[in-house]
Amino acid sequence: MVFVDNQYVEDNSTPLSARDPDGNTYQDRRLADGSRHRVLKNFPTQADLRNAVGNIATDIRVLDFTYYWCLSYMLCE
């Protein structure tokens, strides 16, 4: 399996607009029709990613790039 998503990069990413008591972060997004929506957008750490798949996966690899992260792993049989 392979997952890729963007990193939060100060002065490049859409700013975070809120954080809830559980630690989730949110961004305000504007659509082409002009409407605005608050969306859940978390930025997991390497530990978060490894913990998310640790009990179902082997050969877990996390790569960090400037603007993206990549998680790859093999499913346990």
PDB file of N, H, CA, C and O in Angstrom:
ATOM      1  N   MET A   1       0.843  -1.157   0.000  1.00  0.00           N
ATOM      2  CA  MET A   1       0.000   0.000   0.000  1.00  0.00           C
ATOM      3  C   MET A   1       0.897   1.232   0.000  1.00  0.00           C
ATOM      4  O   MET A   1       1.995   1.221   0.556  1.00  0.00           O
ATOM      5  N   VAL A   2       0.411   2.283  -0.630  1.00  0.00           N
ATOM      6  H   VAL A   2      -0.481   2.291  -1.082  1.00  0.00           H
ATOM      7  CA  VAL A   2       1.131   3.545  -0.635  1.00  0.00           C
ATOM      8  C   VAL A   2       0.128   4.678  -0.438  1.00  0.00           C
ATOM      9  O   VAL A   2      -0.910   4.724  -1.099  1.00  0.00           O
ATOM     10  N   PHE A   3       0.447   5.583   0.471  1.00  0.00           N
ATOM     11  H   PHE A   3       1.290   5.545   1.008  1.00  0.00           H
ATOM     12  CA  PHE A   3      -0.355   6.775   0.716  1.00  0.00           C
ATOM     13  C   PHE A   3       0.554   7.985   0.615  1.00  0.00           C
ATOM     14  O   PHE A   3       1.693   7.956   1.080  1.00  0.00           O
ATOM     15  N   VAL A   4       0.053   9.042   0.011  1.00  0.00           N
ATOM     16  H   VAL A   4      -0.873   9.066  -0.367  1.00  0.00           H
ATOM     17  CA  VAL A   4       0.794  10.292  -0.110  1.00  0.00           C
ATOM     18  C   VAL A   4      -0.149  11.435   0.230  1.00  0.00           C
ATOM     19  O   VAL A   4      -1.305  11.438  -0.195  1.00  0.00           O
ATOM     20  N   ASP A   5       0.338  12.401   0.992  1.00  0.00           N
ATOM     21  H   ASP A   5       1.276  12.398   1.337  1.00  0.00           H
ATOM     22  CA  ASP A   5      -0.446  13.590   1.294  1.00  0.00           C
ATOM     23  C   ASP A   5       0.521  14.747   1.537  1.00  0.00           C
ATOM     24  O   ASP A   5       1.729  14.549   1.662  1.00  0.00           O
ATOM     25  N   ASN A   6      -0.027  15.937   1.598  1.00  0.00           N
ATOM     26  H   ASN A   6      -1.009  16.098   1.496  1.00  0.00           H
ATOM     27  CA  ASN A   6       0.852  17.092   1.751  1.00  0.00           C
ATOM     28  C   ASN A   6       1.239  17.340   3.203  1.00  0.00           C
ATOM     29  O   ASN A   6       0.501  17.018   4.134  1.00  0.00           O
ATOM     30  N   GLN A   7       2.416  17.919   3.360  1.00  0.00           N
ATOM     31  H   GLN A   7       3.016  18.180   2.603  1.00  0.00           H
ATOM     32  CA  GLN A   7       2.924  18.370   4.652  1.00  0.00           C
ATOM     33  C   GLN A   7       2.388  19.780   4.902  1.00  0.00           C
ATOM     34  O   GLN A   7       2.026  20.483   3.958  1.00  0.00           O
ATOM     35  N   TYR A   8       2.336  20.189   6.149  1.00  0.00           N
ATOM     36  H   TYR A   8       2.629  19.618   6.916  1.00  0.00           H
ATOM     37  CA  TYR A   8       2.046  21.592   6.433  1.00  0.00           C
ATOM     38  C   TYR A   8       3.361  22.360   6.327  1.00  0.00           C
ATOM     39  O   TYR A   8       4.331  22.056   7.022  1.00  0.00           O
ATOM     40  N   VAL A   9       3.377  23.356   5.448  1.00  0.00           N
ATOM     41  H   VAL A   9       2.590  23.603   4.883  1.00  0.00           H
ATOM     42  CA  VAL A   9       4.560  24.174   5.234  1.00  0.00           C
ATOM     43  C   VAL A   9       4.160  25.627   5.463  1.00  0.00           C
ATOM     44  O   VAL A   9       3.363  26.190   4.712  1.00  0.00           O
ATOM     45  N   GLU A  10       4.719  26.219   6.499  1.00  0.00           N
ATOM     46  H   GLU A  10       5.366  25.761   7.109  1.00  0.00           H
ATOM     47  CA  GLU A  10       4.419  27.617   6.838  1.00  0.00           C
ATOM     48  C   GLU A  10       4.650  28.505   5.613  1.00  0.00           C
ATOM     49  O   GLU A  10       5.632  28.338   4.890  1.00  0.00           O
ATOM     50  N   ASP A  11       3.739  29.445   5.392  1.00  0.00           N
ATOM     51  H   ASP A  11       2.941  29.581   5.980  1.00  0.00           H
ATOM     52  CA  ASP A  11       3.780  30.390   4.269  1.00  0.00           C
ATOM     53  C   ASP A  11       3.575  29.728   2.907  1.00  0.00           C
ATOM     54  O   ASP A  11       3.747  30.376   1.874  1.00  0.00           O
ATOM     55  N   ASN A  12       3.207  28.438   2.894  1.00  0.00           N
ATOM     56  H   ASN A  12       3.067  27.912   3.733  1.00  0.00           H
ATOM     57  CA  ASN A  12       2.905  27.772   1.633  1.00  0.00           C
ATOM     58  C   ASN A  12       1.548  27.081   1.699  1.00  0.00           C
ATOM     59  O   ASN A  12       0.779  27.127   0.739  1.00  0.00           O
ATOM     60  N   SER A  13       1.251  26.445   2.825  1.00  0.00           N
ATOM     61  H   SER A  13       1.875  26.408   3.605  1.00  0.00           H
ATOM     62  CA  SER A  13      -0.010  25.728   3.001  1.00  0.00           C
ATOM     63  C   SER A  13      -1.129  26.691   3.369  1.00  0.00           C
ATOM     64  O   SER A  13      -0.881  27.791   3.861  1.00  0.00           O
ATOM     65  N   THR A  14      -2.367  26.260   3.123  1.00  0.00           N
ATOM     66  H   THR A  14      -2.569  25.366   2.723  1.00  0.00           H
ATOM     67  CA  THR A  14      -3.515  27.011   3.611  1.00  0.00           C
ATOM     68  C   THR A  14      -3.406  27.085   5.126  1.00  0.00           C
ATOM     69  O   THR A  14      -3.221  26.054   5.774  1.00  0.00           O
ATOM     70  N   PRO A  15      -3.513  28.270   5.706  1.00  0.00           N
ATOM     71  CA  PRO A  15      -3.348  28.379   7.169  1.00  0.00           C
ATOM     72  C   PRO A  15      -4.383  27.551   7.930  1.00  0.00           C
ATOM     73  O   PRO A  15      -5.506  27.353   7.467  1.00  0.00           O
ATOM     74  N   LEU A  16      -3.983  27.077   9.096  1.00  0.00           N
ATOM     75  H   LEU A  16      -3.071  27.237   9.473  1.00  0.00           H
ATOM     76  CA  LEU A  16      -4.917  26.385   9.985  1.00  0.00           C
ATOM     77  C   LEU A  16      -5.831  27.427  10.608  1.00  0.00           C
ATOM     78  O   LEU A  16      -5.374  28.477  11.061  1.00  0.00           O
ATOM     79  N   SER A  17      -7.129  27.129  10.628  1.00  0.00           N
ATOM     80  H   SER A  17      -7.500  26.277  10.259  1.00  0.00           H
ATOM     81  CA  SER A  17      -8.090  28.098  11.144  1.00  0.00           C
ATOM     82  C   SER A  17      -8.632  27.712  12.512  1.00  0.00           C
ATOM     83  O   SER A  17      -9.190  28.556  13.214  1.00  0.00           O
ATOM     84  N   ALA A  18      -8.477  26.448  12.903  1.00  0.00           N
ATOM     85  H   ALA A  18      -8.024  25.762  12.332  1.00  0.00           H
ATOM     86  CA  ALA A  18      -9.010  26.014  14.197  1.00  0.00           C
ATOM     87  C   ALA A  18      -8.355  24.705  14.606  1.00  0.00           C
ATOM     88  O   ALA A  18      -7.805  23.971  13.784  1.00  0.00           O
ATOM     89  N   ARG A  19      -8.432  24.437  15.905  1.00  0.00           N
ATOM     90  H   ARG A  19      -8.879  25.033  16.572  1.00  0.00           H
ATOM     91  CA  ARG A  19      -7.981  23.167  16.477  1.00  0.00           C
ATOM     92  C   ARG A  19      -9.030  22.777  17.513  1.00  0.00           C
ATOM     93  O   ARG A  19      -9.451  23.613  18.313  1.00  0.00           O
ATOM     94  N   ASP A  20      -9.457  21.512  17.505  1.00  0.00           N
ATOM     95  H   ASP A  20      -9.115  20.833  16.855  1.00  0.00           H
ATOM     96  CA  ASP A  20     -10.462  21.072  18.473  1.00  0.00           C
ATOM     97  C   ASP A  20      -9.784  20.434  19.692  1.00  0.00           C
ATOM     98  O   ASP A  20      -8.570  20.233  19.691  1.00  0.00           O
ATOM     99  N   PRO A  21     -10.565  20.117  20.726  1.00  0.00           N
ATOM    100  CA  PRO A  21      -9.977  19.555  21.954  1.00  0.00           C
ATOM    101  C   PRO A  21      -9.251  18.221  21.749  1.00  0.00           C
ATOM    102  O   PRO A  21      -8.400  17.848  22.558  1.00  0.00           O
ATOM    103  N   ASP A  22      -9.584  17.503  20.673  1.00  0.00           N
ATOM    104  H   ASP A  22     -10.275  17.805  20.016  1.00  0.00           H
ATOM    105  CA  ASP A  22      -8.927  16.224  20.397  1.00  0.00           C
ATOM    106  C   ASP A  22      -7.634  16.392  19.600  1.00  0.00           C
ATOM    107  O   ASP A  22      -6.955  15.408  19.307  1.00  0.00           O
ATOM    108  N   GLY A  23      -7.286  17.645  19.245  1.00  0.00           N
ATOM    109  H   GLY A  23      -7.837  18.444  19.483  1.00  0.00           H
ATOM    110  CA  GLY A  23      -6.060  17.899  18.515  1.00  0.00           C
ATOM    111  C   GLY A  23      -6.222  17.950  17.004  1.00  0.00           C
ATOM    112  O   GLY A  23      -5.247  18.186  16.291  1.00  0.00           O
ATOM    113  N   ASN A  24      -7.444  17.733  16.496  1.00  0.00           N
ATOM    114  H   ASN A  24      -8.236  17.542  17.075  1.00  0.00           H
ATOM    115  CA  ASN A  24      -7.686  17.842  15.061  1.00  0.00           C
ATOM    116  C   ASN A  24      -7.541  19.287  14.618  1.00  0.00           C
ATOM    117  O   ASN A  24      -7.885  20.208  15.360  1.00  0.00           O
ATOM    118  N   THR A  25      -7.030  19.486  13.403  1.00  0.00           N
ATOM    119  H   THR A  25      -6.750  18.738  12.801  1.00  0.00           H
ATOM    120  CA  THR A  25      -6.867  20.832  12.876  1.00  0.00           C
ATOM    121  C   THR A  25      -7.769  21.009  11.654  1.00  0.00           C
ATOM    122  O   THR A  25      -8.132  20.046  10.979  1.00  0.00           O
ATOM    123  N   TYR A  26      -8.116  22.270  11.394  1.00  0.00           N
ATOM    124  H   TYR A  26      -7.821  23.052  11.943  1.00  0.00           H
ATOM    125  CA  TYR A  26      -9.059  22.603  10.334  1.00  0.00           C
ATOM    126  C   TYR A  26      -8.521  23.745   9.488  1.00  0.00           C
ATOM    127  O   TYR A  26      -7.763  24.592   9.960  1.00  0.00           O
ATOM    128  N   GLN A  27      -8.932  23.746   8.221  1.00  0.00           N
ATOM    129  H   GLN A  27      -9.548  23.058   7.837  1.00  0.00           H
ATOM    130  CA  GLN A  27      -8.610  24.826   7.301  1.00  0.00           C
ATOM    131  C   GLN A  27      -9.911  25.359   6.711  1.00  0.00           C
ATOM    132  O   GLN A  27     -10.866  24.604   6.527  1.00  0.00           O
ATOM    133  N   ASP A  28      -9.951  26.645   6.418  1.00  0.00           N
ATOM    134  H   ASP A  28      -9.176  27.258   6.568  1.00  0.00           H
ATOM    135  CA  ASP A  28     -11.082  27.233   5.711  1.00  0.00           C
ATOM    136  C   ASP A  28     -10.754  27.225   4.226  1.00  0.00           C
ATOM    137  O   ASP A  28      -9.710  27.723   3.805  1.00  0.00           O
ATOM    138  N   ARG A  29     -11.652  26.657   3.446  1.00  0.00           N
ATOM    139  H   ARG A  29     -12.500  26.252   3.788  1.00  0.00           H
ATOM    140  CA  ARG A  29     -11.444  26.550   1.998  1.00  0.00           C
ATOM    141  C   ARG A  29     -12.566  27.284   1.267  1.00  0.00           C
ATOM    142  O   ARG A  29     -13.718  27.265   1.700  1.00  0.00           O
ATOM    143  N   ARG A  30     -12.219  27.921   0.168  1.00  0.00           N
ATOM    144  H   ARG A  30     -11.283  27.936  -0.183  1.00  0.00           H
ATOM    145  CA  ARG A  30     -13.202  28.622  -0.662  1.00  0.00           C
ATOM    146  C   ARG A  30     -13.350  27.861  -1.977  1.00  0.00           C
ATOM    147  O   ARG A  30     -12.359  27.520  -2.623  1.00  0.00           O
ATOM    148  N   LEU A  31     -14.602  27.598  -2.368  1.00  0.00           N
ATOM    149  H   LEU A  31     -15.407  27.875  -1.844  1.00  0.00           H
ATOM    150  CA  LEU A  31     -14.879  26.911  -3.625  1.00  0.00           C
ATOM    151  C   LEU A  31     -15.022  27.913  -4.761  1.00  0.00           C
ATOM    152  O   LEU A  31     -15.091  29.122  -4.540  1.00  0.00           O
ATOM    153  N   ALA A  32     -15.064  27.393  -5.968  1.00  0.00           N
ATOM    154  H   ALA A  32     -15.008  26.411  -6.148  1.00  0.00           H
ATOM    155  CA  ALA A  32     -15.172  28.252  -7.155  1.00  0.00           C
ATOM    156  C   ALA A  32     -16.436  29.100  -7.136  1.00  0.00           C
ATOM    157  O   ALA A  32     -16.457  30.192  -7.705  1.00  0.00           O
ATOM    158  N   ASP A  33     -17.500  28.606  -6.482  1.00  0.00           N
ATOM    159  H   ASP A  33     -17.483  27.720  -6.020  1.00  0.00           H
ATOM    160  CA  ASP A  33     -18.750  29.381  -6.418  1.00  0.00           C
ATOM    161  C   ASP A  33     -18.710  30.464  -5.336  1.00  0.00           C
ATOM    162  O   ASP A  33     -19.692  31.177  -5.128  1.00  0.00           O
ATOM    163  N   GLY A  34     -17.576  30.583  -4.654  1.00  0.00           N
ATOM    164  H   GLY A  34     -16.778  30.004  -4.823  1.00  0.00           H
ATOM    165  CA  GLY A  34     -17.414  31.611  -3.630  1.00  0.00           C
ATOM    166  C   GLY A  34     -17.785  31.164  -2.227  1.00  0.00           C
ATOM    167  O   GLY A  34     -17.518  31.882  -1.262  1.00  0.00           O
ATOM    168  N   SER A  35     -18.396  29.991  -2.093  1.00  0.00           N
ATOM    169  H   SER A  35     -18.613  29.409  -2.876  1.00  0.00           H
ATOM    170  CA  SER A  35     -18.776  29.511  -0.760  1.00  0.00           C
ATOM    171  C   SER A  35     -17.530  29.109   0.024  1.00  0.00           C
ATOM    172  O   SER A  35     -16.533  28.672  -0.552  1.00  0.00           O
ATOM    173  N   ARG A  36     -17.601  29.262   1.342  1.00  0.00           N
ATOM    174  H   ARG A  36     -18.411  29.617   1.810  1.00  0.00           H
ATOM    175  CA  ARG A  36     -16.475  28.905   2.210  1.00  0.00           C
ATOM    176  C   ARG A  36     -16.882  27.731   3.083  1.00  0.00           C
ATOM    177  O   ARG A  36     -18.027  27.626   3.521  1.00  0.00           O
ATOM    178  N   HIS A  37     -15.930  26.859   3.324  1.00  0.00           N
ATOM    179  H   HIS A  37     -14.999  26.944   2.968  1.00  0.00           H
ATOM    180  CA  HIS A  37     -16.194  25.658   4.117  1.00  0.00           C
ATOM    181  C   HIS A  37     -15.000  25.377   5.011  1.00  0.00           C
ATOM    182  O   HIS A  37     -13.854  25.542   4.594  1.00  0.00           O
ATOM    183  N   ARG A  38     -15.261  24.958   6.223  1.00  0.00           N
ATOM    184  H   ARG A  38     -16.192  24.823   6.562  1.00  0.00           H
ATOM    185  CA  ARG A  38     -14.201  24.533   7.138  1.00  0.00           C
ATOM    186  C   ARG A  38     -14.035  23.031   6.972  1.00  0.00           C
ATOM    187  O   ARG A  38     -14.998  22.276   7.103  1.00  0.00           O
ATOM    188  N   VAL A  39     -12.805  22.595   6.682  1.00  0.00           N
ATOM    189  H   VAL A  39     -12.022  23.209   6.576  1.00  0.00           H
ATOM    190  CA  VAL A  39     -12.534  21.181   6.443  1.00  0.00           C
ATOM    191  C   VAL A  39     -11.515  20.659   7.458  1.00  0.00           C
ATOM    192  O   VAL A  39     -10.595  21.368   7.864  1.00  0.00           O
ATOM    193  N   LEU A  40     -11.704  19.416   7.849  1.00  0.00           N
ATOM    194  H   LEU A  40     -12.451  18.839   7.519  1.00  0.00           H
ATOM    195  CA  LEU A  40     -10.758  18.729   8.716  1.00  0.00           C
ATOM    196  C   LEU A  40      -9.499  18.454   7.912  1.00  0.00           C
ATOM    197  O   LEU A  40      -9.570  17.858   6.837  1.00  0.00           O
ATOM    198  N   LYS A  41      -8.349  18.880   8.414  1.00  0.00           N
ATOM    199  H   LYS A  41      -8.292  19.365   9.287  1.00  0.00           H
ATOM    200  CA  LYS A  41      -7.083  18.628   7.720  1.00  0.00           C
ATOM    201  C   LYS A  41      -5.987  18.450   8.756  1.00  0.00           C
ATOM    202  O   LYS A  41      -5.431  19.419   9.272  1.00  0.00           O
ATOM    203  N   ASN A  42      -5.690  17.191   9.050  1.00  0.00           N
ATOM    204  H   ASN A  42      -6.142  16.404   8.631  1.00  0.00           H
ATOM    205  CA  ASN A  42      -4.624  16.892   9.995  1.00  0.00           C
ATOM    206  C   ASN A  42      -3.323  16.638   9.248  1.00  0.00           C
ATOM    207  O   ASN A  42      -3.326  16.227   8.088  1.00  0.00           O
ATOM    208  N   PHE A  43      -2.229  16.886   9.920  1.00  0.00           N
ATOM    209  H   PHE A  43      -2.226  17.221  10.863  1.00  0.00           H
ATOM    210  CA  PHE A  43      -0.905  16.689   9.366  1.00  0.00           C
ATOM    211  C   PHE A  43      -0.168  15.716  10.289  1.00  0.00           C
ATOM    212  O   PHE A  43       0.477  16.141  11.248  1.00  0.00           O
ATOM    213  N   PRO A  44      -0.262  14.396  10.000  1.00  0.00           N
ATOM    214  CA  PRO A  44       0.302  13.393  10.902  1.00  0.00           C
ATOM    215  C   PRO A  44       1.824  13.407  10.937  1.00  0.00           C
ATOM    216  O   PRO A  44       2.490  13.744   9.958  1.00  0.00           O
ATOM    217  N   THR A  45       2.349  13.031  12.094  1.00  0.00           N
ATOM    218  H   THR A  45       1.808  12.757  12.889  1.00  0.00           H
ATOM    219  CA  THR A  45       3.789  12.844  12.238  1.00  0.00           C
ATOM    220  C   THR A  45       4.155  11.444  11.735  1.00  0.00           C
ATOM    221  O   THR A  45       3.279  10.622  11.467  1.00  0.00           O
ATOM    222  N   GLN A  46       5.454  11.190  11.613  1.00  0.00           N
ATOM    223  H   GLN A  46       6.165  11.858  11.831  1.00  0.00           H
ATOM    224  CA  GLN A  46       5.889   9.841  11.236  1.00  0.00           C
ATOM    225  C   GLN A  46       5.374   8.813  12.243  1.00  0.00           C
ATOM    226  O   GLN A  46       4.946   7.724  11.860  1.00  0.00           O
ATOM    227  N   ALA A  47       5.417   9.161  13.528  1.00  0.00           N
ATOM    228  H   ALA A  47       5.765  10.045  13.839  1.00  0.00           H
ATOM    229  CA  ALA A  47       4.926   8.238  14.567  1.00  0.00           C
ATOM    230  C   ALA A  47       3.435   7.984  14.400  1.00  0.00           C
ATOM    231  O   ALA A  47       2.987   6.847  14.549  1.00  0.00           O
ATOM    232  N   ASP A  48       2.659   9.017  14.095  1.00  0.00           N
ATOM    233  H   ASP A  48       3.023   9.941  13.974  1.00  0.00           H
ATOM    234  CA  ASP A  48       1.218   8.847  13.869  1.00  0.00           C
ATOM    235  C   ASP A  48       0.970   7.858  12.733  1.00  0.00           C
ATOM    236  O   ASP A  48       0.130   6.966  12.853  1.00  0.00           O
ATOM    237  N   LEU A  49       1.695   8.015  11.642  1.00  0.00           N
ATOM    238  H   LEU A  49       2.378   8.739  11.544  1.00  0.00           H
ATOM    239  CA  LEU A  49       1.509   7.144  10.480  1.00  0.00           C
ATOM    240  C   LEU A  49       1.895   5.704  10.799  1.00  0.00           C
ATOM    241  O   LEU A  49       1.177   4.769  10.446  1.00  0.00           O
ATOM    242  N   ARG A  50       3.023   5.534  11.461  1.00  0.00           N
ATOM    243  H   ARG A  50       3.607   6.294  11.748  1.00  0.00           H
ATOM    244  CA  ARG A  50       3.459   4.182  11.823  1.00  0.00           C
ATOM    245  C   ARG A  50       2.464   3.516  12.784  1.00  0.00           C
ATOM    246  O   ARG A  50       2.154   2.333  12.643  1.00  0.00           O
ATOM    247  N   ASN A  51       1.974   4.280  13.751  1.00  0.00           N
ATOM    248  H   ASN A  51       2.227   5.241  13.866  1.00  0.00           H
ATOM    249  CA  ASN A  51       0.993   3.742  14.707  1.00  0.00           C
ATOM    250  C   ASN A  51      -0.323   3.377  14.035  1.00  0.00           C
ATOM    251  O   ASN A  51      -0.988   2.426  14.445  1.00  0.00           O
ATOM    252  N   ALA A  52      -0.701   4.125  13.010  1.00  0.00           N
ATOM    253  H   ALA A  52      -0.161   4.897  12.677  1.00  0.00           H
ATOM    254  CA  ALA A  52      -1.971   3.871  12.326  1.00  0.00           C
ATOM    255  C   ALA A  52      -2.001   2.515  11.627  1.00  0.00           C
ATOM    256  O   ALA A  52      -3.065   1.907  11.504  1.00  0.00           O
ATOM    257  N   VAL A  53      -0.847   2.037  11.169  1.00  0.00           N
ATOM    258  H   VAL A  53       0.016   2.530  11.269  1.00  0.00           H
ATOM    259  CA  VAL A  53      -0.816   0.776  10.414  1.00  0.00           C
ATOM    260  C   VAL A  53       0.007  -0.315  11.090  1.00  0.00           C
ATOM    261  O   VAL A  53       0.100  -1.431  10.578  1.00  0.00           O
ATOM    262  N   GLY A  54       0.594  -0.003  12.218  1.00  0.00           N
ATOM    263  H   GLY A  54       0.519   0.904  12.633  1.00  0.00           H
ATOM    264  CA  GLY A  54       1.541  -0.912  12.861  1.00  0.00           C
ATOM    265  C   GLY A  54       1.048  -2.306  13.143  1.00  0.00           C
ATOM    266  O   GLY A  54       1.833  -3.254  13.097  1.00  0.00           O
ATOM    267  N   ASN A  55      -0.248  -2.467  13.437  1.00  0.00           N
ATOM    268  H   ASN A  55      -0.886  -1.697  13.474  1.00  0.00           H
ATOM    269  CA  ASN A  55      -0.732  -3.813  13.776  1.00  0.00           C
ATOM    270  C   ASN A  55      -1.286  -4.572  12.566  1.00  0.00           C
ATOM    271  O   ASN A  55      -1.740  -5.707  12.709  1.00  0.00           O
ATOM    272  N   ILE A  56      -1.254  -3.956  11.368  1.00  0.00           N
ATOM    273  H   ILE A  56      -0.885  -3.034  11.251  1.00  0.00           H
ATOM    274  CA  ILE A  56      -1.734  -4.648  10.166  1.00  0.00           C
ATOM    275  C   ILE A  56      -0.675  -4.706   9.075  1.00  0.00           C
ATOM    276  O   ILE A  56      -0.926  -5.223   7.987  1.00  0.00           O
ATOM    277  N   ALA A  57       0.522  -4.169   9.369  1.00  0.00           N
ATOM    278  H   ALA A  57       0.726  -3.748  10.253  1.00  0.00           H
ATOM    279  CA  ALA A  57       1.496  -3.995   8.294  1.00  0.00           C
ATOM    280  C   ALA A  57       2.890  -4.453   8.678  1.00  0.00           C
ATOM    281  O   ALA A  57       3.241  -4.549   9.854  1.00  0.00           O
ATOM    282  N   THR A  58       3.671  -4.733   7.642  1.00  0.00           N
ATOM    283  H   THR A  58       3.386  -4.655   6.687  1.00  0.00           H
ATOM    284  CA  THR A  58       5.099  -4.985   7.783  1.00  0.00           C
ATOM    285  C   THR A  58       5.823  -4.074   6.798  1.00  0.00           C
ATOM    286  O   THR A  58       5.198  -3.448   5.943  1.00  0.00           O
ATOM    287  N   ASP A  59       7.124  -4.009   6.923  1.00  0.00           N
ATOM    288  H   ASP A  59       7.632  -4.518   7.618  1.00  0.00           H
ATOM    289  CA  ASP A  59       7.948  -3.216   6.011  1.00  0.00           C
ATOM    290  C   ASP A  59       7.418  -1.779   5.875  1.00  0.00           C
ATOM    291  O   ASP A  59       7.271  -1.259   4.769  1.00  0.00           O
ATOM    292  N   ILE A  60       7.138  -1.159   7.017  1.00  0.00           N
ATOM    293  H   ILE A  60       7.258  -1.582   7.915  1.00  0.00           H
ATOM    294  CA  ILE A  60       6.593   0.204   7.046  1.00  0.00           C
ATOM    295  C   ILE A  60       7.709   1.197   6.748  1.00  0.00           C
ATOM    296  O   ILE A  60       8.777   1.159   7.359  1.00  0.00           O
ATOM    297  N   ARG A  61       7.439   2.085   5.797  1.00  0.00           N
ATOM    298  H   ARG A  61       6.572   2.116   5.301  1.00  0.00           H
ATOM    299  CA  ARG A  61       8.409   3.124   5.445  1.00  0.00           C
ATOM    300  C   ARG A  61       7.679   4.462   5.355  1.00  0.00           C
ATOM    301  O   ARG A  61       6.605   4.559   4.762  1.00  0.00           O
ATOM    302  N   VAL A  62       8.273   5.479   5.946  1.00  0.00           N
ATOM    303  H   VAL A  62       9.146   5.400   6.428  1.00  0.00           H
ATOM    304  CA  VAL A  62       7.726   6.832   5.869  1.00  0.00           C
ATOM    305  C   VAL A  62       8.827   7.738   5.319  1.00  0.00           C
ATOM    306  O   VAL A  62       9.932   7.793   5.858  1.00  0.00           O
ATOM    307  N   LEU A  63       8.508   8.433   4.254  1.00  0.00           N
ATOM    308  H   LEU A  63       7.611   8.387   3.816  1.00  0.00           H
ATOM    309  CA  LEU A  63       9.442   9.374   3.650  1.00  0.00           C
ATOM    310  C   LEU A  63       8.866  10.782   3.790  1.00  0.00           C
ATOM    311  O   LEU A  63       7.685  11.005   3.525  1.00  0.00           O
ATOM    312  N   ASP A  64       9.698  11.717   4.203  1.00  0.00           N
ATOM    313  H   ASP A  64      10.658  11.536   4.418  1.00  0.00           H
ATOM    314  CA  ASP A  64       9.297  13.119   4.304  1.00  0.00           C
ATOM    315  C   ASP A  64       9.980  13.913   3.213  1.00  0.00           C
ATOM    316  O   ASP A  64      11.199  13.855   3.054  1.00  0.00           O
ATOM    317  N   PHE A  65       9.191  14.650   2.469  1.00  0.00           N
ATOM    318  H   PHE A  65       8.200  14.697   2.598  1.00  0.00           H
ATOM    319  CA  PHE A  65       9.703  15.567   1.459  1.00  0.00           C
ATOM    320  C   PHE A  65       9.302  16.980   1.880  1.00  0.00           C
ATOM    321  O   PHE A  65       8.591  17.147   2.870  1.00  0.00           O
ATOM    322  N   THR A  66       9.732  17.960   1.169  1.00  0.00           N
ATOM    323  H   THR A  66      10.310  17.824   0.365  1.00  0.00           H
ATOM    324  CA  THR A  66       9.432  19.336   1.549  1.00  0.00           C
ATOM    325  C   THR A  66       7.928  19.583   1.633  1.00  0.00           C
ATOM    326  O   THR A  66       7.455  20.172   2.605  1.00  0.00           O
ATOM    327  N   TYR A  67       7.184  19.151   0.647  1.00  0.00           N
ATOM    328  H   TYR A  67       7.568  18.673  -0.143  1.00  0.00           H
ATOM    329  CA  TYR A  67       5.760  19.462   0.582  1.00  0.00           C
ATOM    330  C   TYR A  67       4.851  18.250   0.774  1.00  0.00           C
ATOM    331  O   TYR A  67       3.637  18.408   0.899  1.00  0.00           O
ATOM    332  N   TYR A  68       5.414  17.053   0.798  1.00  0.00           N
ATOM    333  H   TYR A  68       6.401  16.925   0.696  1.00  0.00           H
ATOM    334  CA  TYR A  68       4.605  15.838   0.895  1.00  0.00           C
ATOM    335  C   TYR A  68       5.268  14.811   1.797  1.00  0.00           C
ATOM    336  O   TYR A  68       6.471  14.872   2.052  1.00  0.00           O
ATOM    337  N   TRP A  69       4.458  13.859   2.281  1.00  0.00           N
ATOM    338  H   TRP A  69       3.481  13.810   2.075  1.00  0.00           H
ATOM    339  CA  TRP A  69       4.966  12.672   2.942  1.00  0.00           C
ATOM    340  C   TRP A  69       4.455  11.463   2.172  1.00  0.00           C
ATOM    341  O   TRP A  69       3.455  11.544   1.459  1.00  0.00           O
ATOM    342  N   CYS A  70       5.144  10.353   2.320  1.00  0.00           N
ATOM    343  H   CYS A  70       5.957  10.287   2.900  1.00  0.00           H
ATOM    344  CA  CYS A  70       4.755   9.110   1.665  1.00  0.00           C
ATOM    345  C   CYS A  70       4.868   7.976   2.687  1.00  0.00           C
ATOM    346  O   CYS A  70       5.905   7.801   3.326  1.00  0.00           O
ATOM    347  N   LEU A  71       3.797   7.219   2.828  1.00  0.00           N
ATOM    348  H   LEU A  71       2.954   7.361   2.309  1.00  0.00           H
ATOM    349  CA  LEU A  71       3.763   6.045   3.697  1.00  0.00           C
ATOM    350  C   LEU A  71       3.583   4.824   2.811  1.00  0.00           C
ATOM    351  O   LEU A  71       2.659   4.772   1.999  1.00  0.00           O
ATOM    352  N   SER A  72       4.462   3.843   2.965  1.00  0.00           N
ATOM    353  H   SER A  72       5.213   3.886   3.625  1.00  0.00           H
ATOM    354  CA  SER A  72       4.280   2.584   2.234  1.00  0.00           C
ATOM    355  C   SER A  72       4.444   1.428   3.219  1.00  0.00           C
ATOM    356  O   SER A  72       5.163   1.522   4.213  1.00  0.00           O
ATOM    357  N   TYR A  73       3.753   0.345   2.906  1.00  0.00           N
ATOM    358  H   TYR A  73       3.168   0.269   2.098  1.00  0.00           H
ATOM    359  CA  TYR A  73       3.839  -0.841   3.757  1.00  0.00           C
ATOM    360  C   TYR A  73       3.249  -2.037   3.024  1.00  0.00           C
ATOM    361  O   TYR A  73       2.555  -1.904   2.016  1.00  0.00           O
ATOM    362  N   MET A  74       3.549  -3.197   3.564  1.00  0.00           N
ATOM    363  H   MET A  74       4.113  -3.305   4.383  1.00  0.00           H
ATOM    364  CA  MET A  74       2.968  -4.454   3.092  1.00  0.00           C
ATOM    365  C   MET A  74       1.930  -4.893   4.108  1.00  0.00           C
ATOM    366  O   MET A  74       2.162  -4.800   5.313  1.00  0.00           O
ATOM    367  N   LEU A  75       0.793  -5.367   3.635  1.00  0.00           N
ATOM    368  H   LEU A  75       0.604  -5.442   2.656  1.00  0.00           H
ATOM    369  CA  LEU A  75      -0.221  -5.879   4.552  1.00  0.00           C
ATOM    370  C   LEU A  75       0.198  -7.224   5.110  1.00  0.00           C
ATOM    371  O   LEU A  75       0.745  -8.058   4.389  1.00  0.00           O
ATOM    372  N   CYS A  76      -0.057  -7.438   6.393  1.00  0.00           N
ATOM    373  H   CYS A  76      -0.502  -6.760   6.979  1.00  0.00           H
ATOM    374  CA  CYS A  76       0.226  -8.736   7.008  1.00  0.00           C
ATOM    375  C   CYS A  76      -0.723  -9.768   6.428  1.00  0.00           C
ATOM    376  O   CYS A  76      -1.871  -9.466   6.099  1.00  0.00           O
ATOM    377  N   GLU A  77      -0.235 -10.968   6.311  1.00  0.00           N
ATOM    378  H   GLU A  77       0.697 -11.213   6.578  1.00  0.00           H
ATOM    379  CA  GLU A  77      -1.090 -12.049   5.814  1.00  0.00           C
ATOM    380  C   GLU A  77      -1.785 -12.747   6.942  1.00  0.00           C
ATOM    381  O   GLU A  77      -2.548 -13.686   6.711  1.00  0.00           O
TER     382      GLU A  77
END
